[in-house]
C-alpha cells in the first residue's frame, strides 16, 4: 500500500507529515537538511517524492499541489 501526504502549499507540510509518519521525531529534525529539502522540492508540484516505509511496510510519499 502507498500512503501519499498531499500539501496545497508546495511540499513543506506534506513532507513534514510524511517524515513524522515514517518514524521521524520532530525534536531531532536536522533543520538545515529540512530547509535544503524544501528549497529543492518546493516548486515540484504534482511529483510524488518517496520518503520511506513505515512499520507496516507501507510506502510513504509526499506530494505538493498548487491548487
C-alpha positions in Angstrom: 0.0 0.0 0.0 1.1 3.5 -0.7 0.4 6.5 1.6 0.5 9.9 0.0 0.6 13.1 2.0 -0.6 15.9 -0.1 0.1 19.6 0.6 -1.5 22.5 -1.1 1.4 24.9 -0.4 4.3 23.2 -2.0 5.8 20.1 -0.3 6.6 21.7 3.1 3.7 20.4 5.2 3.3 17.1 3.2 7.0 16.3 3.7 6.9 17.0 7.4 3.8 14.9 7.9 5.3 12.0 5.9 8.5 12.3 7.8 6.7 12.0 11.2 4.6 9.1 9.9 7.7 7.3 8.7 9.0 7.3 12.3 10.9 10.6 12.4 10.9 12.6 15.6 10.2 16.3 15.2 12.6 17.2 18.0 15.5 15.6 16.2 14.9 17.0 12.7 18.1 18.4 11.2 16.8 21.9 10.4 19.4 22.6 7.7 18.5 19.3 5.9 14.8 20.1 6.1 15.4 23.6 4.7 17.5 22.3 1.9 14.9 19.7 1.0 12.2 22.3 0.9 14.2 24.6 -1.2 15.0 21.8 -3.7 11.4 20.4 -4.0 9.2 23.4 -3.1 8.2 24.1 -6.7 7.8 20.4 -7.8 4.0 20.4 -7.9 2.5 17.0 -8.9 5.6 14.9 -8.4 5.5 12.3 -5.7 8.6 12.2 -3.5 9.5 8.9 -1.8 10.1 9.4 1.9 10.4 5.9 3.2 8.5 3.0 4.7 6.5 2.8 8.0 6.4 -0.1 10.4 3.5 -1.7 8.5 5.8 -1.8 5.3 3.6 0.9 3.6 5.5 3.2 1.2 5.2 6.8 2.2 5.3 9.7 -0.3 4.9 13.5 -0.2 3.1 15.3 -2.9 2.9 19.0 -3.4 -0.1 20.5 -5.2 -0.6 24.1 -6.4 -4.3 24.4 -6.1 
